Amino acid sequence: MADPSLSILVIDENRARAAIIEAGLREAGHDRVTLIHSMAGIARRIQEAAPDVIVIDLENPNRDMLEDMFQLSRAVRRPVAMFVDRSDSTSIAAAVEAGVSAYVVDGLRQERVKPILDMAVSRFNAFARLARELQDARDELEGHKVVDRAKRLLMKQKRIGEEEAYALLRRTAMNRNRRIADIAQSLLTAADLLGDDL
């Protein structure tokens, strides 16, 4: 469920439609709602407003306008709910690819604004969590590769076994209060500077 204290930016060139969205948000308890009625300088205006969530309503958007909005969605890294009057499968796929959290076709009614906003925020948070987990997994995998390379270097230079090499890395990390992967990377960097074969 969306937090009523969220700062919400509504972008809509049609003032009457923007008023419907604003009314739906205020009825749902959201009092930090800002309206923008012009696309001129939109990126700068979004940066100045620093909203938690962005709601975009586009009447009969052409491909260029949709692409501009999708580019904006990629750049802002915030939940974006986009309302359009009509769409096609290509535009829907592009919206998903751009990270639009909710893409609603022909569905702007005051009573639907809050549930759609809640869904957009939830979907954005879930996607962000998955992206963080993926990056953590990649970092961990890269860390394992670095540790393995450092172990091989120690085994070769000190003529020790794999367990001893790992124990040496681990002991050094503990003594310096650093991660094993950081110690391994330092060792590899030093070896590279000294011209030692990895």
C-alpha positions in Angstrom: 0.0 0.0 0.0 1.3 3.4 -0.9 2.4 5.8 1.8 0.1 8.9 1.9 3.2 11.1 2.7 4.6 10.3 -0.8 5.4 13.3 -3.0 3.6 12.7 -6.3 4.2 14.5 -9.5 1.4 14.5 -12.1 2.4 15.3 -15.7 -0.5 16.0 -18.0 -1.0 18.7 -20.6 -4.8 18.4 -20.2 -5.8 20.3 -17.0 -9.2 18.6 -16.7 -7.6 15.1 -16.7 -4.9 16.2 -14.3 -7.6 17.4 -12.0 -9.2 13.9 -12.0 -5.9 12.3 -11.1 -5.2 14.9 -8.4 -8.8 14.4 -6.9 -8.2 10.7 -6.8 -4.9 11.1 -5.1 -6.2 13.6 -2.6 -9.3 11.5 -1.9 -6.8 8.6 -1.1 -5.1 10.8 1.5 -2.1 12.1 -0.7 -1.6 15.8 0.0 1.8 16.3 -1.6 0.7 16.4 -5.2 2.3 18.6 -7.8 0.9 19.2 -11.3 2.9 19.9 -14.4 0.9 20.8 -17.6 3.8 21.4 -20.0 6.4 19.0 -21.3 8.9 21.8 -21.9 12.0 21.3 -19.7 10.4 18.2 -18.1 13.6 16.5 -17.0 14.8 19.6 -15.1 11.3 20.2 -13.6 11.2 16.5 -12.4 14.7 17.0 -10.8 13.6 20.1 -9.1 10.3 18.5 -7.8 12.2 15.4 -6.6 9.0 13.3 -6.4 8.7 9.9 -4.9 6.3 8.8 -7.7 5.5 10.1 -11.1 2.1 9.8 -12.8 2.0 10.6 -16.5 -1.2 10.9 -18.5 -0.9 11.0 -22.3 -3.8 11.6 -24.6 -3.3 10.0 -28.0 0.5 9.7 -27.6 2.5 9.4 -30.8 5.6 7.1 -31.0 8.1 10.0 -30.4 6.2 11.2 -27.3 6.0 7.7 -25.9 9.7 7.2 -26.6 10.5 10.5 -24.8 8.4 9.4 -21.8 10.1 5.9 -21.8 13.5 7.6 -21.9 12.4 9.7 -19.0 11.2 6.6 -17.1 14.6 5.0 -17.5 16.4 8.1 -16.3 14.4 9.0 -13.2 14.6 5.7 -11.3 11.3 6.2 -9.6 8.0 4.5 -9.8 6.2 5.7 -12.9 2.5 5.1 -13.6 1.6 6.0 -17.2 -2.0 6.4 -18.4 -2.6 6.4 -22.2 -5.9 6.6 -24.2 -4.8 3.8 -26.6 -1.8 1.6 -27.2 -0.5 -1.3 -29.1 1.6 -4.3 -28.1 4.9 -2.6 -29.3 4.2 0.4 -27.0 3.3 -1.9 -24.1 6.5 -3.9 -24.5 8.6 -0.7 -24.8 6.9 0.6 -21.5 7.9 -2.6 -19.7 11.4 -2.4 -21.1 11.7 1.2 -20.0 10.7 0.3 -16.4 7.3 1.9 -16.4 5.8 0.5 -13.2 2.1 0.7 -14.3 1.0 1.2 -17.9 -2.8 1.7 -18.0 -4.7 1.9 -21.3 -8.0 3.6 -21.4 -8.5 3.4 -17.7 -8.4 6.9 -16.2 -11.1 7.0 -13.6 -10.8 8.8 -10.2 -11.5 5.7 -8.2 -8.8 3.7 -10.0 -5.9 6.2 -9.4 -5.0 5.0 -5.9 -4.9 1.3 -6.6 -2.9 1.9 -9.7 -0.5 4.1 -7.8 -0.2 1.5 -5.0 0.6 -1.2 -7.6 3.1 1.0 -9.4 5.0 1.6 -6.2 4.9 -2.1 -5.2 6.0 -3.2 -8.6 8.8 -0.6 -8.7 10.1 -1.7 -5.2 9.9 -5.4 -6.2 11.9 -4.7 -9.4 14.4 -2.5 -7.5 14.9 -5.3 -4.9 15.5 -7.9 -7.7 18.0 -5.6 -9.4 19.9 -5.2 -6.1 19.9 -8.9 -5.6 21.1 -9.5 -9.1 23.9 -7.0 -8.6 24.8 -8.5 -5.2 25.0 -12.0 -6.9 27.2 -10.6 -9.7 29.5 -8.9 -7.1 29.7 -12.1 -5.1 30.6 -14.1 -8.2 33.2 -11.6 -9.2 34.6 -11.7 -5.7 34.9 -15.5 -5.9 36.8 -15.2 -9.2 39.2 -12.7 -7.7 39.8 -14.8 -4.6 40.4 -17.9 -6.8 43.0 -16.0 -8.9 44.7 -14.7 -5.7 44.8 -18.2 -4.3 46.5 -19.5 -7.5 49.0 -16.7 -7.3 49.8 -17.4 -3.6 50.0 -21.2 -4.4 52.5 -20.5 -7.2 54.7 -17.9 -5.4 54.7 -19.5 -2.0 54.5 -23.1 -3.1 51.6 -23.9 -0.8 48.3 -25.7 -1.2 44.9 -24.2 -1.9 43.7 -24.4 1.7 46.9 -22.7 3.0 46.5 -20.0 0.4 42.9 -19.4 1.4 43.8 -19.4 5.1 46.5 -16.8 4.4 44.0 -14.6 2.6 41.5 -15.0 5.3 43.9 -14.3 8.1 45.2 -11.2 6.4 41.6 -10.0 5.8 40.7 -10.5 9.5 43.9 -8.8 10.7 43.1 -5.8 8.5 39.4 -5.9 9.1 38.6 -6.1 5.4 36.8 -8.5 3.1 38.7 -11.4 1.7 37.8 -10.3 -1.9 39.3 -6.8 -1.1 42.6 -8.4 0.1 42.6 -10.7 -2.9 42.1 -7.7 -5.3 45.0 -5.8 -3.6 47.2 -8.8 -4.0 46.4 -9.2 -7.7 46.9 -5.4 -8.3 50.3 -5.6 -6.6 51.3 -8.6 -8.6 50.2 -6.9 -11.8 52.3 -3.8 -10.9 55.3 -6.0 -10.2 54.8 -8.0 -13.4 54.1 -11.3 -11.7 52.1 -13.8 -13.7 48.7 -14.5 -12.5 
